[in-house]
């Protein structure tokens, strides 16, 4: 549904996002909400940014902070998760949703106001740190020549 909304860019959906964003953000903060629901919410946040751009401003910093916290928990897979296929699948799907959401923010930041660009700039180091932890957990930038 979110992909269809992004394609259509319906003014009704764009105008109504202010009603559902606080709910989405509160669900991501709630540890009792299951991973499968959080994965959907993370994707929706990225898609909502794509649709609303400058109007997303009031939710930008809080969204990025929540995504950053989630990415810290998803950057390293424990040995126990490898032993449980369902948990491993959920973990990898959560990582994928975070990557997708971050891509929406980074890819479209040029189309927003300067203050929003600055907010994203404060998160860039952590976004790329998360990506490097997934791609190459033992990467050490000091070893690059």
Residue pairs with C-beta under 8 A, 6 or more apart in sequence:
2 43
2 44
2 47
2 48
3 47
5 13
5 47
5 51
6 47
6 50
6 51
9 51
13 51
14 51
14 52
14 55
17 48
17 51
17 52
17 55
17 56
18 55
18 58
21 45
21 48
21 56
21 59
22 59
24 41
24 44
24 45
24 48
25 45
25 59
25 62
25 63
25 66
27 33
27 37
27 38
27 41
28 38
28 41
28 42
28 45
28 66
28 70
29 66
33 41
35 90
35 91
35 93
35 94
36 90
38 70
38 94
39 90
39 93
39 94
39 97
40 97
42 67
42 70
42 94
42 97
42 98
42 100
42 101
43 97
43 100
43 101
45 63
45 67
45 101
46 100
46 101
46 102
46 103
46 104
46 105
47 104
48 56
49 56
49 60
49 63
49 101
49 104
49 105
49 108
50 104
50 108
53 108
53 111
53 112
54 111
54 112
54 113
54 116
56 63
56 112
56 116
57 112
57 113
57 115
57 116
60 116
60 119
60 120
61 119
64 105
64 119
64 120
64 123
67 98
67 101
67 102
68 123
68 126
68 127
68 130
70 94
70 98
71 98
71 102
71 126
71 127
71 130
72 130
74 91
74 94
74 95
74 98
74 130
75 129
75 130
75 133
75 134
75 137
76 133
76 137
77 88
77 91
81 87
81 88
81 91
82 88
95 134
98 130
99 131
99 134
102 127
102 130
102 131
105 120
105 127
106 120
106 124
106 127
109 116
109 117
109 120
110 117
132 139
